[in-house]
Amino acid sequence: MITISIFRLLLALLLVLVPIYFFRIFRVSLIRSTLISTLRMVVQMSLIGVYLEFLFSLNNGWVNFLWFCVMVMVAASTAVSRTRLRARLMLMPVAMGLATGALVVGLYALVGVLGLHNPFDARYFIPLMGILLGNMLGGNVLSLTTFYQGLQREHQLYYYLLGNGATRLEALTPFIRRAIEKAFLPCVANMAVMGLVSFPGTMIGQILGGATPDVAVRYQMLIVFITFCAPMLSLIVTLYLAHRASFDEYGRLREVMQRG
């Protein structure tokens, strides 16, 4: 595998200046945020690289699981913040949904597919959970925003269906359907052109790391399958756990979204 030195990494960093140049030419107000984001990314990735080296050398299952819990809470707080949901009501349902989706699908992949005897091995457990949580985060933000904004905007349809004898699940089905479509349409579209229009990062990374194309393709397909399944489990568990906080005993929607 070719090692990237600090000097060569700085050469790659120069590429960021190209968009910044055009931001300046066309007076796009993204220069400051781009510089800050780039600096944060470099610092965060450097620190996480050092920390992962420590985790891999320690390789303690309890420590690895504790780090997974930290990742879940960070992802859940980010999702709640981006969707403008009230953290007091929605943080724990979102966190439990993320944890359930990642653990169920991740352990299935590690034990059932890869056949690992120790699924909490840091070299496999931490990266796989990171991939799953990262993908679920984007899907949950889209689907939860669509679901709750749709309920607020079209609450009359929801009450009409309830008033005509529908159960709460039946009345919520149109909103759940719309949320799922919003989150999964991009996934389905990307899956259809994968390998023809785009080459995924996991596959490219493995090939650059010395793996044969055949092995890299199989791992990439595994990643696609698990990142397609986990967001659905996460969304269903989140909505199931959140429905008591979201509705009162008469089925009326509570104030679950922040004002403003």
Secondary structure as the mmCIF struct_conf table of DSSP 4:
data_model
#
loop_
_struct_conf.conf_type_id
_struct_conf.id
_struct_conf.beg_label_comp_id
_struct_conf.beg_label_asym_id
_struct_conf.beg_label_seq_id
_struct_conf.end_label_comp_id
_struct_conf.end_label_asym_id
_struct_conf.end_label_seq_id
HELX_RH_AL_P HELX_RH_AL_P1 ILE A 6 LEU A 13
HELX_RH_3T_P HELX_RH_3T_P1 LEU A 14 VAL A 16
HELX_RH_AL_P HELX_RH_AL_P2 LEU A 17 ILE A 25
TURN_TY1_P TURN_TY1_P1 PHE A 26 ARG A 27
TURN_TY1_P TURN_TY1_P2 SER A 29 LEU A 30
HELX_RH_AL_P HELX_RH_AL_P3 ILE A 31 LEU A 58
HELX_RH_AL_P HELX_RH_AL_P4 GLY A 61 THR A 83
TURN_TY1_P TURN_TY1_P3 ARG A 84 ARG A 84
STRN STRN1 LEU A 85 LEU A 85
HELX_RH_AL_P HELX_RH_AL_P5 ALA A 87 LEU A 107
HELX_RH_PI_P HELX_RH_PI_P1 TYR A 108 VAL A 113
BEND BEND1 LEU A 114 LEU A 114
BEND BEND2 HIS A 117 HIS A 117
TURN_TY1_P TURN_TY1_P4 PRO A 119 PHE A 120
HELX_RH_AL_P HELX_RH_AL_P6 ALA A 122 ARG A 153
TURN_TY1_P TURN_TY1_P5 GLU A 154 GLU A 154
HELX_RH_AL_P HELX_RH_AL_P7 HIS A 155 GLY A 163
TURN_TY1_P TURN_TY1_P6 ASN A 164 GLY A 165
HELX_RH_AL_P HELX_RH_AL_P8 ARG A 168 VAL A 193
STRN STRN2 MET A 194 MET A 194
TURN_TY1_P TURN_TY1_P7 GLY A 195 VAL A 197
STRN STRN3 SER A 198 SER A 198
HELX_RH_AL_P HELX_RH_AL_P9 GLY A 201 LEU A 208
TURN_TY1_P TURN_TY1_P8 GLY A 209 GLY A 210
HELX_RH_AL_P HELX_RH_AL_P10 PRO A 213 SER A 246
STRN STRN4 PHE A 247 PHE A 247
TURN_TY1_P TURN_TY1_P9 GLU A 249 TYR A 250
BEND BEND3 GLY A 251 GLY A 251
HELX_LH_PP_P HELX_LH_PP_P1 ARG A 252 ARG A 252
STRN STRN5 LEU A 253 LEU A 253
HELX_LH_PP_P HELX_LH_PP_P2 ARG A 254 ARG A 254
STRN STRN6 MET A 257 MET A 257
#
